[in-house]
């Protein structure tokens, strides 16, 4: 039943502002939060995924799809959790 989070730090290595339009988890047990303002070239932004482990046991694999103004979409972020009873 613990809620844990992981922060993914993103650096804009492009020449144009990076705009994250949406982060869509593959499960309702994961809540996203992300930098809403354009991330300027060379600057950093964050995507945070909060995972609620209620009703899970053992090793679980979860993912979230990131949509932004880049060529290859969606970008998939994944994480693994080992939930101990």
N, C-alpha and C positions, 0 to 999 in steps of 0.2 A: 503493500500500500504506500510505499514511499514515492514521492515525486522528486525526480532528479533531472538535472539539466546539463546540456553541453552547449558551449558557445563555439561556433565556427567563425573564425576571423577571416575576412575576405579582403584582399588587396586588389584594387583596380589597376591592372597592368596595361590597360588599353589607352587609347588616345582620346576617348570620349567619356562623358559621365556614364557610370554604370547605374542603371535603375532596376532595382528588384521590384517586380510588380506583384508577385505572389509566392508564398511558400505553402505547398499543399502536402500535409502528411498523408501516409497511406493508411493511417489508423486514427480513430478518435481518441486514443490514449495518448497521443502526442500533440502538444500545443506549440505552434511556432510564434516567434516574434523576430522581427528583422528590421534593419535600417530602412526607414521609409524615404529619407532624402536621397537625392542623387549622390553617388560616391564619385568624387572627382578623381581624375587620373593621379595615381600615386598615393591616394588616400585609402583608408581602411573603413570597412563596415563590418557588421556582425549579423549572423543568423543564430538564434537561440532556439533549441528544441527542448521542451519540457516533457518528460515521459512519466506517466502515472503507472506504476507497476501493479496496481490492484488487479486481481484475477489472473496474474501471470506467475509462472514458476519455471525455473531453469533458465536456459539460454534462449533469448528471443532476439530476433533481427528485425529492425524497423527502418523505415526510409521516409524521406520527404522529397518532393519534387520542387525545384526552385525555378521560377520563371523570371527572366530578366531580358534586357535588350542586348542579347548575344545571339550568335548564329545557331549553336547547337542547344536545342531545348527539348525536354526539360533537363536541368542538371540535377542529378540524384545525389542526395546526401544520405549516408547510411550510418547506423550505429548498432552495436550489440550490447545487450545487458544480460548479466547473469544474476537472476533473482533467487535469493536463498530464502527458504521458508523460515 
